[in-house]
Amino acid sequence: MLKKFFKDEEGSEAVQMAILLPIILLLVMFITDRFIQYEGLTTTTVASNEALRAAVVQTSKEDAKNVIKDTLENRFSEGGIGWCSGRFSLAGDCCTGGAPDRNYCGFVRRTVFPVPDPQGKEEEHMNHSFLTVRGLDYSIDGTEILQDVSLEVPEGTFVGLIGPNGCGKSTLLKNIYKTYRPQKDTVYIDGKDVVSLSAKEMARQAAVVAQENQTEFDLEVLDMVMYGRYAHRRFLEKETEEDLAICRRFLEEVGLKGYENRSFFSLSGGEKQRVLMARALAQESRLILLDEPTNHLDIRFQYLLMEILKKQDATIFSSVHDLNIAAMYCDRVLLMDRGRIIKAGTPEEILTEENILQIFGIHAQITKNPITQKIQVYYIPKG
């Protein structure tokens, strides 16, 4: 079959095969090098191997790397399906990891198939993380802003990011939605490295409401919201009736029905913020990223927009300035200080009097609201 396929009446078949066979061989070697699966049962995972954990804890970083390297290589040679979580980091950056569905082990230089550990905890953990950040560092003009930031936002949850001014919240979000360019293999959305995503692919995955929104050209409000439908249209394709209906619906939800033909520049700061929220909602992405979205809004619309966000069928990750709003709407809260995520948990676990005093430098009293049954933060300024 190959002979017939490569036959050339004007040339020598032997010469052609001499050229093509090494190429085919290289392709086969590349494929087997990238995807290796051995016969036999699954091996014990690195993450669940208590003996290996103990060895890592009791040894130096360099020695621990060698322990893990030897363990992985031995398991490959003994048979079984190799597995490496890419998250086992008691020894530091011992494994480069990879996307949750494509784990690449830096030691054995292989893409290894993810096989659940005996308890299934790691696999369950990986499957539910929609936004993942691993070991993200970022500097501006030589000043380190983010230091080894790692976090996970489970799919379908509302996670709030809190911290004092200048702690790195906006810089972290800008790395996630690529206003800043993060390092490769540090930020994943739905298992995909954001560095590899095109602008349109990124727009399908994530909608953004940034803290600073500047536009050089004035547009009518409906046209501004229509930008949210960009990811759903082909190049030069006109908007559909469905696009128009979606945009009008979200304008009405944010309280701007009747503003469709108003100039965006003529609006107040709060009205502009609501237009941008409508645009993000009209995008219908699975992830919504927000940087202090209640800026410029009066009390009514602060809570209205949070109610709208809470009922979306999407994963929400937002920096939040108001701790009571974080307590009311967030499923989980990440506490950030000096470029690091220092604590993570439920609002009840994170919004404590001790944490608020330590990080924000103000005394507070924490109670439970008898109506909402959510915690309430009362600030006590120094008199």
QUIVEN-V357958 format. One record per residue. N is the residue number from 1. RES is the residue in one letter. D_LAST is the distance of its C-alpha to the last C-alpha in Angstrom with 2 decimals. Layout:
N,RES,D_LAST + N,RES,D_LAST
//
This chain:
1,M,90.23 + 2,L,88.36 + 3,K,91.71 + 4,K,92.46 + 5,F,88.98 + 6,F,88.97 + 7,K,92.62 + 8,D,93.31 + 9,E,96.88 + 10,E,96.53 + 11,G,94.90 + 12,S,95.26 + 13,E,93.66 + 14,A,93.39 + 15,V,91.39 + 16,Q,89.07 + 17,M,88.45 + 18,A,87.88 + 19,I,85.10 + 20,L,83.58 + 21,L,83.65 + 22,P,81.22 + 23,I,78.81 + 24,I,79.09 + 25,L,78.65 + 26,L,75.48 + 27,L,74.05 + 28,V,74.87 + 29,M,73.28 + 30,F,70.11 + 31,I,69.86 + 32,T,70.49 + 33,D,68.07 + 34,R,65.26 + 35,F,65.93 + 36,I,67.23 + 37,Q,67.90 + 38,Y,69.93 + 39,E,71.95 + 40,G,70.77 + 41,L,67.77 + 42,T,64.11 + 43,T,62.67 + 44,T,59.53 + 45,T,56.52 + 46,V,54.62 + 47,A,51.34 + 48,S,52.75 + 49,N,54.76 + 50,E,53.01 + 51,A,55.30 + 52,L,54.46 + 53,R,50.73 + 54,A,51.15 + 55,A,53.20 + 56,V,50.58 + 57,V,47.74 + 58,Q,49.84 + 59,T,51.12 + 60,S,50.11 + 61,K,49.38 + 62,E,52.82 + 63,D,54.67 + 64,A,52.88 + 65,K,54.04 + 66,N,57.57 + 67,V,57.28 + 68,I,56.30 + 69,K,58.89 + 70,D,61.66 + 71,T,60.68 + 72,L,60.77 + 73,E,64.04 + 74,N,65.65 + 75,R,64.78 + 76,F,66.26 + 77,S,69.44 + 78,E,69.75 + 79,G,69.61 + 80,G,67.29 + 81,I,64.84 + 82,G,62.28 + 83,W,58.63 + 84,C,55.51 + 85,S,52.11 + 86,G,50.78 + 87,R,47.46 + 88,F,48.31 + 89,S,46.23 + 90,L,45.68 + 91,A,47.71 + 92,G,45.88 + 93,D,47.69 + 94,C,50.80 + 95,C,51.97 + 96,T,51.62 + 97,G,51.63 + 98,G,52.21 + 99,A,51.79 + 100,P,51.42 + 101,D,54.99 + 102,R,56.46 + 103,N,55.44 + 104,Y,56.65 + 105,C,56.81 + 106,G,56.54 + 107,F,58.52 + 108,V,61.63 + 109,R,61.30 + 110,R,62.09 + 111,T,60.69 + 112,V,60.62 + 113,F,60.78 + 114,P,57.71 + 115,V,58.91 + 116,P,56.59 + 117,D,55.70 + 118,P,56.91 + 119,Q,53.72 + 120,G,53.30 + 121,K,49.57 + 122,E,49.58 + 123,E,51.86 + 124,E,49.80 + 125,H,46.65 + 126,M,48.39 + 127,N,49.92 + 128,H,46.69 + 129,S,44.72 + 130,F,45.04 + 131,L,42.70 + 132,T,42.81 + 133,V,41.27 + 134,R,42.58 + 135,G,41.48 + 136,L,40.35 + 137,D,39.47 + 138,Y,38.82 + 139,S,38.29 + 140,I,37.84 + 141,D,39.30 + 142,G,39.41 + 143,T,35.78 + 144,E,35.56 + 145,I,33.43 + 146,L,34.67 + 147,Q,35.72 + 148,D,38.12 + 149,V,36.60 + 150,S,38.43 + 151,L,37.82 + 152,E,39.87 + 153,V,39.45 + 154,P,41.87 + 155,E,44.05 + 156,G,42.90 + 157,T,39.26 + 158,F,36.02 + 159,V,33.98 + 160,G,30.56 + 161,L,29.31 + 162,I,25.56 + 163,G,23.66 + 164,P,21.42 + 165,N,22.83 + 166,G,25.79 + 167,C,26.55 + 168,G,30.03 + 169,K,30.02 + 170,S,31.95 + 171,T,34.25 + 172,L,35.13 + 173,L,35.97 + 174,K,38.01 + 175,N,40.01 + 176,I,40.72 + 177,Y,41.95 + 178,K,43.62 + 179,T,42.02 + 180,Y,41.83 + 181,R,44.80 + 182,P,43.94 + 183,Q,46.19 + 184,K,49.13 + 185,D,48.81 + 186,T,45.00 + 187,V,44.28 + 188,Y,46.39 + 189,I,46.48 + 190,D,48.82 + 191,G,50.36 + 192,K,51.13 + 193,D,49.85 + 194,V,48.18 + 195,V,49.78 + 196,S,53.15 + 197,L,52.31 + 198,S,53.55 + 199,A,51.41 + 200,K,53.11 + 201,E,52.85 + 202,M,49.14 + 203,A,48.73 + 204,R,50.59 + 205,Q,48.30 + 206,A,44.85 + 207,A,43.28 + 208,V,40.30 + 209,V,37.49 + 210,A,35.95 + 211,Q,32.67 + 212,E,34.70 + 213,N,37.84 + 214,Q,40.01 + 215,T,43.58 + 216,E,46.08 + 217,F,48.26 + 218,D,47.57 + 219,L,48.86 + 220,E,49.15 + 221,V,46.64 + 222,L,49.35 + 223,D,50.62 + 224,M,47.17 + 225,V,46.87 + 226,M,50.49 + 227,Y,49.54 + 228,G,48.18 + 229,R,51.79 + 230,Y,53.01 + 231,A,53.15 + 232,H,55.46 + 233,R,58.06 + 234,R,60.81 + 235,F,61.14 + 236,L,61.95 + 237,E,62.04 + 238,K,61.00 + 239,E,58.40 + 240,T,59.81 + 241,E,59.36 + 242,E,57.30 + 243,D,54.95 + 244,L,54.56 + 245,A,53.95 + 246,I,51.24 + 247,C,49.42 + 248,R,49.66 + 249,R,48.45 + 250,F,45.24 + 251,L,44.62 + 252,E,44.94 + 253,E,42.57 + 254,V,39.76 + 255,G,40.44 + 256,L,42.55 + 257,K,45.97 + 258,G,47.87 + 259,Y,46.14 + 260,E,48.92 + 261,N,50.47 + 262,R,47.38 + 263,S,46.69 + 264,F,43.89 + 265,F,42.73 + 266,S,42.46 + 267,L,39.78 + 268,S,36.04 + 269,G,33.80 + 270,G,33.18 + 271,E,36.88 + 272,K,37.86 + 273,Q,35.65 + 274,R,37.42 + 275,V,40.79 + 276,L,40.03 + 277,M,39.02 + 278,A,42.33 + 279,R,44.15 + 280,A,42.73 + 281,L,43.67 + 282,A,47.12 + 283,Q,47.70 + 284,E,47.97 + 285,S,47.14 + 286,R,46.49 + 287,L,43.23 + 288,I,40.46 + 289,L,37.99 + 290,L,34.90 + 291,D,32.17 + 292,E,29.12 + 293,P,31.52 + 294,T,29.07 + 295,N,28.18 + 296,H,28.90 + 297,L,29.41 + 298,D,28.04 + 299,I,26.88 + 300,R,30.43 + 301,F,32.08 + 302,Q,29.50 + 303,Y,30.49 + 304,L,34.11 + 305,L,34.64 + 306,M,33.17 + 307,E,35.51 + 308,I,38.39 + 309,L,37.68 + 310,K,37.41 + 311,K,40.91 + 312,Q,42.62 + 313,D,45.25 + 314,A,43.68 + 315,T,41.47 + 316,I,38.02 + 317,F,35.87 + 318,S,32.79 + 319,S,29.61 + 320,V,26.79 + 321,H,23.47 + 322,D,22.18 + 323,L,21.79 + 324,N,22.57 + 325,I,25.76 + 326,A,26.61 + 327,A,26.24 + 328,M,28.41 + 329,Y,31.23 + 330,C,31.56 + 331,D,34.03 + 332,R,32.66 + 333,V,29.73 + 334,L,29.94 + 335,L,26.89 + 336,M,27.38 + 337,D,25.86 + 338,R,27.48 + 339,G,30.72 + 340,R,31.33 + 341,I,31.21 + 342,I,29.49 + 343,K,29.47 + 344,A,31.34 + 345,G,31.66 + 346,T,31.02 + 347,P,27.67 + 348,E,27.17 + 349,E,27.88 + 350,I,25.76 + 351,L,22.67 + 352,T,21.17 + 353,E,17.68 + 354,E,19.01 + 355,N,20.49 + 356,I,17.58 + 357,L,15.33 + 358,Q,18.36 + 359,I,19.49 + 360,F,16.69 + 361,G,13.92 + 362,I,11.44 + 363,H,11.08 + 364,A,13.27 + 365,Q,15.29 + 366,I,18.98 + 367,T,21.33 + 368,K,24.81 + 369,N,25.53 + 370,P,28.29 + 371,I,30.19 + 372,T,30.22 + 373,Q,29.96 + 374,K,27.85 + 375,I,24.54 + 376,Q,21.45 + 377,V,18.20 + 378,Y,14.91 + 379,Y,11.92 + 380,I,8.51 + 381,P,6.14 + 382,K,3.80 + 383,G,0.00
//
